[in-house]
Amino acid sequence: MSGWISNFMNHPATYLKAGWVQISVSNLIVILLMLTVFALAIFIPFPNEDSGKGKK
Amino acid sequence: MWTARARESWQKNLPIEKLIPDTQPAYVVSWIYVFGVLTIAALSVIIISGLALAFAGPAWYHTSDFGHWVNSLHFWSVQLFFAFMVIHLWGKFWMAAWRGGRIKTWISGAVVFVLSIATGFTGYLIQTNFDSQWIAYEAKDGFNSAGIGAFFNVTNLGQMLLLHVAFLPAVLGLLTLIHVLMVRKRGVVPPIDANSSNTEASR
């Protein structure tokens, strides 16, 4: 690896702490990305030739 | 004759029209219904790349560029597999997908989820690098304190390797197949507010 990726990854993870809750920034980013994809999957309309009118 | 009874039971519960449908209910026209099949697609990449790793061996995937690439493909498809599976789980949880006699489908999905964690964990243990050594020696105390270290010894590379490449994928594949067959039998779960006008068939 080179450049900013190696600078970003070649050190111990940064952790966020709030009382007994502790999470690494990288894990938090992954969870937030998954929640974003989940929300987009619900709200973005699915392209469909039949427009969901139930034709066969 | 038991074969006749088995055939009749299969035809009654899962006729070919249900097994390979050409239409779906209109409410399936939503991105949230795509994540089950995305999970299966990621699982397919995991199995194919895993077979390549198993046949070519660590002397290949630890030393050659293409071996590193396939090794990375195996790893990253696992990351996508879990992300897709968890989003699929969220979607099914919030639509209470166990409704309409689908409780066994829900339970089988939950079991597949737990088994996937065990399979992923054994995968991390057989990387044969300092990362896997560290994970094993951190995990052994936990398993020993739970009293299962004698049967499931995370520092036993041979045991973890065979569990990861033989036993767990076989059980996982079989349960995934059963899960999908149960979905096909009952059909995809409708949204909670679905009525007869939007449960008609759509391609």
Contacts between the chains, C-beta under 8 A, distances in Angstrom:
chain1	res1	chain2	res2	distance
A	30	B	83	7.5
A	34	B	83	5.5
A	34	B	86	6.3
A	34	B	87	6.0
A	37	B	83	7.6
A	37	B	87	6.0
A	38	B	32	7.8
A	38	B	87	5.1
A	38	B	90	5.5
A	38	B	91	7.2
A	40	B	31	7.2
A	41	B	30	7.5
A	41	B	31	3.9
A	41	B	32	4.5
A	41	B	34	7.2
A	41	B	35	6.9
A	41	B	87	6.9
A	41	B	91	7.3
A	42	B	30	7.4
A	42	B	31	7.4
A	42	B	32	5.6
A	42	B	91	7.9
A	44	B	31	5.9
A	46	B	29	4.8
A	46	B	30	5.3
A	46	B	31	5.4
A	48	B	29	4.7
A	48	B	202	7.2
A	49	B	203	7.5
A	50	B	26	7.9
A	50	B	29	7.9
A	50	B	202	5.3
A	50	B	203	6.4
A	52	B	26	4.8
A	52	B	27	7.9
A	52	B	29	4.3
A	52	B	198	7.4
A	52	B	202	6.2
A	53	B	26	7.0
A	53	B	202	7.4
A	54	B	26	4.4
A	54	B	197	7.7
A	54	B	198	7.0
A	54	B	200	3.3
A	54	B	201	6.3
A	54	B	202	5.3
A	55	B	202	6.6
A	55	B	203	7.6
A	56	B	23	5.5
A	56	B	201	5.2
A	56	B	202	7.5
A	56	B	203	6.7
